[in-house]
């Protein structure tokens, strides 16, 4: 009798464990909120992290998040999954800081404010300008862009921040050998000259674009002088 009772107890425990596992793995995460994302929509982040049916099971999700390598998402440094309840999670994303990209070996190499290459892709990231005119050697992912003078990155950061402040979208920023900048904004080329008084130059550009939104040609703002209260600038229209 004792042996039969032990067998029954063992079988009961086994069935209980199976039932518990079945219940646990039948539960699904029903609500997902996403924060910290600018380059991807909430739906895109959710689909990249929960990429299988099983991945929305709370137990499996917790195991994957805590003990397995995180998913690789372009332009995302890392992410955190916070359980608000067993069926309600928040995904907090930490995006990589990107200020520009260069073309290299048929790829677009995106770099951050310090010139570190953070991503290599064939996809054009909206709102990030191409940086041309730089001379550099072999590019290695997660290493600094090997330019002749690293001070150029401070100038790129300053210029992109000022452009963002005035809500001007530049497709390209070109630097000549004297580190003088030329913007491409739609069909307009804007000669900015050196990085001196850049805030004032971009402020003038914003006012000009607000008045003349469809300029096609070259605008010379390299003559900007903040002491001139009644400035005028040369504009050469394309034929």
C-alpha positions as CSV (number, residue, x, y, z in Angstrom):
1,X,0.0,0.0,0.0
2,X,2.8,2.4,0.9
3,X,4.4,1.8,-2.5
4,X,1.1,2.5,-4.3
5,X,0.5,5.6,-2.2
6,X,4.0,6.9,-3.1
7,X,3.3,6.3,-6.7
8,X,0.0,8.1,-6.5
9,X,1.6,11.0,-4.7
10,X,4.5,11.2,-7.3
11,X,2.0,11.0,-10.1
12,X,-0.1,13.7,-8.5
13,X,2.9,16.0,-8.1
14,X,3.9,15.4,-11.7
15,X,0.4,16.2,-13.0
16,X,0.3,19.3,-10.8
17,X,3.6,20.5,-12.2
18,X,2.5,19.8,-15.7
19,X,-0.8,21.7,-15.1
20,X,1.1,24.6,-13.5
21,X,3.5,24.7,-16.5
22,X,0.6,24.6,-18.9
23,X,-1.1,27.4,-17.1
24,X,2.1,29.5,-17.0
25,X,2.9,29.0,-20.7
26,X,-0.7,29.7,-21.7
27,X,-0.6,33.2,-20.3
28,X,0.2,36.0,-22.8
29,X,1.4,39.5,-22.5
30,X,-1.6,41.6,-23.5
31,X,-0.4,45.2,-23.1
32,X,3.0,46.6,-24.3
33,X,4.0,50.3,-24.0
34,X,7.2,51.7,-25.5
35,X,9.2,54.7,-24.4
36,X,12.4,56.4,-25.4
37,X,12.0,55.6,-29.1
38,X,12.2,58.3,-31.8
39,X,13.6,56.4,-34.8
40,X,11.1,53.6,-34.6
41,X,7.4,53.4,-34.0
42,X,6.0,51.6,-30.9
43,X,4.8,48.8,-33.2
44,X,8.2,48.3,-34.8
45,X,10.0,48.1,-31.4
46,X,7.4,45.6,-30.2
47,X,7.6,43.4,-33.2
48,X,11.4,43.3,-33.1
49,X,11.5,42.3,-29.5
50,X,8.5,40.0,-29.5
51,X,9.3,38.2,-32.7
52,X,7.8,34.8,-32.0
53,X,4.5,33.6,-30.4
54,X,6.4,32.2,-27.4
55,X,8.2,35.5,-26.8
56,X,5.0,37.1,-25.5
57,X,4.7,34.5,-22.7
58,X,5.7,36.3,-19.5
59,X,7.9,33.4,-18.2
60,X,9.7,33.0,-21.4
61,X,10.0,36.8,-21.9
62,X,11.5,37.2,-18.4
63,X,14.0,34.4,-19.0
64,X,15.0,35.8,-22.4
65,X,15.5,39.3,-21.0
66,X,17.4,38.3,-17.9
67,X,19.6,35.5,-19.0
68,X,19.9,35.7,-22.8
69,X,21.6,38.3,-25.1
70,X,19.3,41.2,-25.9
71,X,18.0,41.5,-29.5
72,X,20.2,43.6,-31.8
73,X,18.2,46.6,-33.1
74,X,19.9,49.1,-35.4
75,X,20.5,52.5,-33.8
76,X,19.3,51.1,-30.4
77,X,22.1,50.9,-27.7
78,X,20.0,48.7,-25.4
79,X,16.5,48.3,-24.0
80,X,14.9,47.4,-20.7
81,X,11.7,45.4,-20.2
82,X,9.8,46.3,-17.1
83,X,6.9,44.1,-15.9
84,X,4.1,46.3,-14.7
85,X,2.0,43.2,-14.2
86,X,2.3,39.6,-15.5
87,X,0.5,40.6,-18.7
88,X,1.5,44.3,-18.9
89,X,5.1,45.3,-19.8
90,X,6.9,48.5,-20.7
91,X,9.9,48.5,-23.1
92,X,12.3,51.4,-22.4
93,X,14.7,51.9,-25.4
94,X,18.0,53.7,-25.3
95,X,18.8,54.9,-28.8
96,X,22.3,55.6,-30.1
97,X,23.2,59.2,-30.5
98,X,23.7,59.9,-34.2
99,X,24.8,63.2,-35.8
100,X,25.8,62.2,-39.3
101,X,27.0,59.6,-41.7
102,X,29.6,59.1,-44.3
103,X,29.6,56.8,-47.4
104,X,32.1,54.0,-47.2
105,X,32.5,50.7,-49.2
106,X,28.9,50.9,-50.4
107,X,27.6,51.3,-46.9
108,X,26.4,54.3,-44.8
109,X,28.5,54.6,-41.7
110,X,26.7,56.5,-39.0
111,X,28.7,58.2,-36.2
112,X,27.9,60.0,-32.9
113,X,29.0,63.3,-31.5
114,X,32.5,62.0,-30.7
115,X,33.0,60.5,-34.2
116,X,32.5,56.9,-33.0
117,X,31.0,54.7,-35.8
118,X,27.8,53.4,-34.2
119,X,26.1,51.7,-37.1
120,X,26.7,50.4,-40.6
121,X,23.7,50.0,-42.9
122,X,22.4,50.5,-46.4
123,X,19.3,52.3,-45.1
124,X,19.1,56.1,-45.1
125,X,18.0,57.3,-41.6
126,X,15.5,60.2,-41.9
127,X,16.7,63.5,-40.5
128,X,20.4,62.6,-40.4
129,X,22.7,64.5,-42.9
130,X,25.4,63.0,-45.0
131,X,28.8,64.5,-44.1
132,X,31.1,64.8,-47.2
133,X,34.5,66.3,-47.8
134,X,36.2,64.5,-44.8
135,X,39.4,62.6,-45.5
136,X,39.6,59.4,-43.5
137,X,41.2,56.0,-43.5
138,X,39.8,52.5,-42.9
139,X,36.6,52.5,-40.9
140,X,36.0,50.1,-38.1
141,X,32.6,49.7,-36.4
142,X,32.5,51.1,-32.8
143,X,35.8,52.9,-33.4
144,X,36.4,56.6,-34.1
145,X,36.1,57.8,-37.7
146,X,39.9,58.2,-38.5
147,X,39.9,61.8,-39.8
148,X,42.9,64.1,-40.0
149,X,41.6,66.5,-37.3
150,X,39.1,65.3,-34.7
151,X,38.1,68.9,-33.9
152,X,35.8,68.6,-36.9
153,X,33.3,66.6,-34.8
154,X,32.8,69.5,-32.5
155,X,31.9,71.6,-35.5
156,X,29.6,69.0,-36.9
157,X,27.8,68.6,-33.5
158,X,27.5,72.4,-33.1
159,X,26.1,72.8,-36.6
160,X,23.6,69.9,-36.4
161,X,22.4,71.2,-33.0
162,X,21.8,74.7,-34.4
163,X,20.0,73.3,-37.5
164,X,17.8,71.2,-35.2
165,X,17.1,74.3,-33.0
166,X,15.9,76.2,-36.1
167,X,14.1,73.2,-37.5
168,X,16.1,73.1,-40.7
169,X,16.5,69.7,-42.4
170,X,19.8,69.5,-44.3
171,X,20.4,66.5,-46.5
172,X,24.1,67.1,-46.7
173,X,26.9,69.0,-45.0
174,X,30.1,69.4,-47.0
175,X,33.4,70.6,-45.6
176,X,36.2,71.9,-47.8
177,X,39.9,71.7,-47.0
178,X,39.6,74.8,-44.8
179,X,36.7,73.2,-42.8
180,X,34.2,75.7,-44.3
181,X,30.7,74.2,-44.5
182,X,28.2,74.1,-47.3
183,X,24.7,72.9,-46.6
184,X,22.3,71.2,-49.0
185,X,18.7,72.0,-48.2
186,X,16.4,70.7,-50.9
187,X,17.6,72.4,-54.1
188,X,19.4,75.1,-52.2
189,X,23.2,75.2,-51.6
190,X,24.1,77.4,-48.6
191,X,27.7,78.6,-48.3
192,X,28.3,79.1,-44.5
193,X,32.1,79.6,-44.5
194,X,33.8,79.0,-41.2
195,X,32.1,78.0,-37.9
196,X,32.3,81.6,-36.6
197,X,28.9,83.1,-35.7
198,X,27.1,79.9,-36.9
199,X,24.0,80.5,-34.7
200,X,23.5,83.9,-36.5
201,X,24.0,82.4,-39.9
202,X,21.5,79.6,-39.4
203,X,19.0,82.1,-37.9
204,X,19.3,84.2,-41.1
205,X,18.8,81.0,-43.2
206,X,15.7,80.2,-41.3
207,X,14.2,83.7,-41.9
208,X,15.1,83.5,-45.6
209,X,13.6,80.0,-46.0
210,X,10.4,81.2,-44.3
211,X,10.1,84.0,-46.9
212,X,11.4,82.1,-49.9
213,X,10.6,78.4,-49.5
214,X,11.5,77.2,-53.0
215,X,14.9,78.6,-53.7
216,X,17.0,76.8,-56.3
217,X,20.6,77.9,-56.4
218,X,23.4,79.0,-54.1
219,X,23.0,81.3,-51.1
220,X,26.2,82.9,-49.7
221,X,25.9,83.4,-45.9
222,X,29.7,83.3,-45.4
223,X,29.6,87.1,-45.4
224,X,27.3,87.2,-42.4
225,X,28.2,89.8,-39.8
226,X,26.3,90.0,-36.5
227,X,27.1,93.7,-36.2
228,X,25.3,94.5,-39.5
229,X,21.7,95.5,-38.8
230,X,20.7,95.6,-42.4
231,X,22.4,92.7,-44.1
232,X,22.1,91.5,-47.7
233,X,23.4,88.2,-49.2
234,X,24.3,87.1,-52.7
235,X,22.2,84.5,-54.3
236,X,22.9,82.8,-57.6
237,X,20.0,81.0,-59.1
238,X,20.6,77.8,-61.0
239,X,19.9,77.9,-64.7
